[in-house]
Amino acid sequence: MAYHSFLLEPISCHAWNKDRSQIALCPNNHEVHIYKKDGTKWTKIHELKEHNGQVTGIDWATDSNRIVTCGADRNAYVWTLKEGTWKPTLVILRINRAARCVKWSPKENKFAVGSGSRLISICYFEQENDWWVCKHIKKPIRSTILSLDWHPNNVLLAAGSCDFKCRVFSAYIKEVEEKPGPTPWGSKMPFGELLFESGGSEAAAQTSAGGGGGWVHSVCFSHSGNRLAWTSHDSTVSVAEGGKTGMLTSLSSETLPLLCVTFITENSLVAAGHDCYPVLFVYDGAKGGLTFGGKLDVPKQAAQKGISARERFQNLDRRASESQSTDKDLNTLHKNSISQISVLEGGRNQCTKFCTTGMDGGMGVWDVKVTLSLIVRFWL
Amino acid sequence: MSKNTVSDRFRKVDVDEYDENKFVDEEDGGENQGGPDEAEVDGLLRQYPSATGGPEGLGARERPGGERAELLVVKVLSSFKSSDIEKAVGSLDKAGVDLLMKYIYRGFEKPSDNSSAVLLQWHEKALAVGGVGSIVRVLTARKTV
């Protein structure tokens, strides 16, 4: 596990390039900074200044080497590298509230932007006019879209929203692609079609099934696209499987709300949030159950020293407890909430490394094998 | 032109009411459900003095509404012996612990004679089982108990 502290400010969002040698991140202001890895150090090589408001989402299209950024100034820019500098192209999103998140599609011919205008803008490049054009998905979204994730077939899009629901839409653009084949989520996929919505009427019968519980902070498709996981502000994590079986399992966790989630294999997820450490969840497809796998940040055991009587009294006076450290001392890698998690190596089916950035301005790189073996040792 | 700017009655108009995109909360508050039968619960209490039947029995009825239910729950919780609280909490499932937490916080809102002390004991035990997640669920729950 490696940790690098970039800034003292929160990192709003980040994105990696193809070989993971460069990271683009927003240091909680209107700019995007690109850092390059130099051995163990990181040096800033570019500053992308075009937005007038905080940059809320960055995504790096690894194959075509373009960066898309979206911000609170209601704009999105597509940046291309020309002669060593990044040149922006404005994309008119036609939204009247801040943009919140942006994701390139798997084939990188379009991208989706979620915003506070209660709609998703799907943008694609129109060759004839040499211009980015966007289409809107509006119904039945009723509040801000907080997170987006594309299905591997380049057409389906999952969106997590502040109206407490996670949905799967079709973002099929006939100008840039052919009709997609049927998937477990549905076979008819005209643009804007709603294929799945969480928290439907069956939630009324189950008080704890996360139905109508909290804002959906993060959504993630599995590598095959058949499973969809999302985390919600009521401290639950849920997995749905596409298809007629339509299983929806939720786990009410004992932690504070989780802000980001990603699949690391087809059956396991890593999520992180306000508790400042990543957590593993295991999904059993056969039984349809989601279980807590363990906390992935195992702190080094602090050396237990003897405490003198005088220290005891002092602690009792100051903290109303005799021990030296309360368990509110953060002995986790990140010292503040983790806001974003991204897979570095191995893809979503056999992830070997993932990275987390948070509000402490730091970035942690986690080695899956190492952290999992630590859990095993911890629990034994 | 100057005549138009004299009156400021327009400032009293609530423009959000006329916004056709306004978010209308569809969830019903679940307030119309009948509360647990007082007599039934009293009967249960007499039958099982160190009852585990209390919170579980209430958990089976999903959203008992209103003040009556809340007072009833506080009464039931107060009737438990301190040593039995842990066992009772242990016998609940996850949904039960969340429901218990909701009632505990409702009870905190309207404290009576000794209720807060008892509720704090329940809170400690429920927290040990449910974790901070159960408290978060109380705060984010849209169907209030």
Interface residues (C-beta under 8 A of the other chain):
Chain A: R118 R142 S143 D163 F164 A205 Q206 T207 S208 G212 G213 G214 H233 D234 S235 T236 S252 S253 E254 T255 L256 P257
Chain B: N21 F23 E27 E62 R63 K94 A95 D98 L99 G130 G131 V132 G133 S134 V136 R137 T140 A141 R142 K143
